[in-house]
């Protein structure tokens, strides 16, 4: 029987090709993901290790949060890392050197004033020269390190992007106006943030302390061990030297490197998991193709299998024979997928290198687990998909050897299938409704999966009435070929359903993503229009805090009639003991710049020195108008605030609001607002926008955004996310196309005699080709239409779960994109039928008629 299985595989190489390709593509996705993430993680760990090669011990100050990075959690007055601490550590036995480090962010403008690099990876630090005048962290390429407050050093890639050379004037900004500094040196660095597309600006230590912390204060002290010194002993000595404080932590360089490795492993694991989800989708689509292929092969070999039963083969032997074919196909395709996956990973590395992203690269890592996983996944998926066809093969009665006709499905099997499908569909609908009502995204996801399975099981039942809708148009436009195409499409509803379902999966997911994206986009746009009364919002592009003096400069700008600084402060509310965000605003102007819908209490509560709480926050914390909150501020100070009113949450209001006049005195020293809201005398005008940019000192990290800018930014974010998702789902669509090609090609082979008879009675080659193309078109449109409907239903439930995040979100179905998806499905159907239609049209009439 196993020799028979091998002979069948070799005899049906062409018919199994598309199945093998589907398995190969899915396995390649899996293998490529595992190899790429392993390689990337290994390169990241190697690069990270370089940062700790000369560090024996590191001491860090948990309160030393750089200005601009203020998270409202700074404290002052406690022990900190100073120059005296550094000198004391440097004098310890076993310590060769102690380097004080200060760091934050620093935006570097090119010659046109645009930001170089990513706003979230713009790095600033201090240059610490050793005895030879160089900082070992930053090897010099040209020039020297900075020595005064008007000098700076840049990393080589940033200097190249800005076309800067030693001696040039460079425009550098933190969270305030731009500083014009002289470029004294160009350096290299192993900092991952810089290598991944960021930038580096190095200042002298005194300047970095003034910009980021306070004079004489360090965020970190790195200790280099003397030759032969024990890191553990040095760590113990360092701890004895430090002043008593819970905010100061000392660890060995090895501990830091191990922690970094864990973070890298967690990050690459998360990326790998996300990519493997899309690989699983592609393999799930492949299951339909594999099952369809083996079902058709079994049907075409009815006579052969019945004869095997007649000469003594048992049901078990027949089942194992078909499964053996599946193992051979799956294993062969998996080997090809593994090779292709390694090639994909190598190609991704080449692309990343050519794009000059700065991401680390290294030799490909092909772990044994990757090889085993790839081979197992492809083979197991193929065997599982072929299991039901193998059972059907074992049930072929020997008497069937008297006929070459395909054995029709029994009424009992169809009834059982429909009952199962209705059950899953009902469970799916119930879960979708329940999840939407409870706003539970996990329940909605489970419901969508159950509904999709139910619809897939019911697809044979649905195919006849849906495809029948095409009948009038087919007869009217295409005559006999159209009528024949329709009859062929509904002749075997199970085959049609399996072929269409492969395409349905991709269309469902793409439609759901598109509808949710459009709904979120509209909700955010409408909320921006309603919630924000201000003409412009001034903020840092990387989400950091603005310089404190900018509020006053903006308020004094010509054409500005009203401003409100918005400061976020992390406080502790004694009512629940938890940390929460408190937003401090200008009590006199905030309600004229933001739409505050008061549901209870006084609208002028802020001007009375009281709190405004959102209704959601009040419900979660059992607050009402008149309730009091004992607040602990970042500086350790305490105060009691009364809730004067409740307001609806919107895009500009969340949690609790308090007057800046009350909170400002307790905010972190040197901290600034997260944004400044601005109202102009003549509204939002280009002149006012430029004046505000000038008031911020031309800082490339500061954005001045009006309503249109905010909408455009939101739309860009949603579109970028959708494009990534579309790209990842593209593999499942490719696999679905292979399924349509495979089904049509095998259908042509199966119907050779029928096609020959059609040619003999007068249907020409063009008519035969048209019949095949129209049949493929109907199957693709059927799958696309079902996918669109499932996607819209899933998106509806998904948007309901976002109601708390996006106020008044409604379902938005973009007709243009939906029409595009259906048109794409139609094109896929036509393209997939080109080769089968050509093959059918060129078939020899006599050979086809006498075929079995």
Secondary structure, DSSP 8 states (H G I E B T S, - for coil): -HHHHHHHHHHTHHHHHHHHHHHHHHHHHHHHHHHHHHHHHHHHHHHHHHTTTT-SEEEEETT---TTS--S----SS--EEHHHHHHHHTSTTEEEEEEE-EEE-EEE-TTS-B-S-TTSEEEEEE---TTS--TTS-EEEE----STTEEEEEHHHHHHTT--TT-EEEEESSSS-EEEEEEEEE----HHHHTT-EEEEEEHHHHHHHHS-TTEESEEEEEE-TT--HHHHHHHHHHHS-S-TTEEEEEHHHHHHHHHHHHHHHHHHHHHHHHHHHHHHHHHHHHHHHHHHHHHHHHTHHHHHHHHHTT--HHHHHHHHHHHHHHHHHHHHHHHHHHHHHHHHHHHHHHHHTT------S----HHHHHHHHHHHHHHHHHHHHHHHHHHHT--GGGGG--S-----HHHHHHHHHHHHHHHHHHHHHHHHHHHHT-HHHHHHHHHHHHHHHHHHHHHHHHHHHHTTHHHHHHHHHHHHHHHHHHHHHTHHHHHHHHHHHHHHHHHHHHHHHHHHHHHHHHHHHHHHHB-SSEEEEETTS----TTHHHHHHTSTTEEEEEEEEEEEEEETTT--EEEEEEE-TTTHHHHB---EEEE-TTTGGGT-EEEEHHHHHHHT--TT-EEEEE-TTS-EEEEEEEEEE--BTTB-SEEEEHHHHGGGS-TT---SEEEEEETTSS-HHHHHHHHHHTTT-TTEEEE-HHHHHHHHHHHHHHHHHHHHHHHHHHHHHHHHHHHHHHHHHHHHTHHHHHHHHHTT--HHHHHHHHHHHHHHHHHHHHHHHHHHHHHHHHHHHHTTTTTSTT------HHHHHHHHHHHHHHHHHHHHHHHHHHHT--HHHHHT--
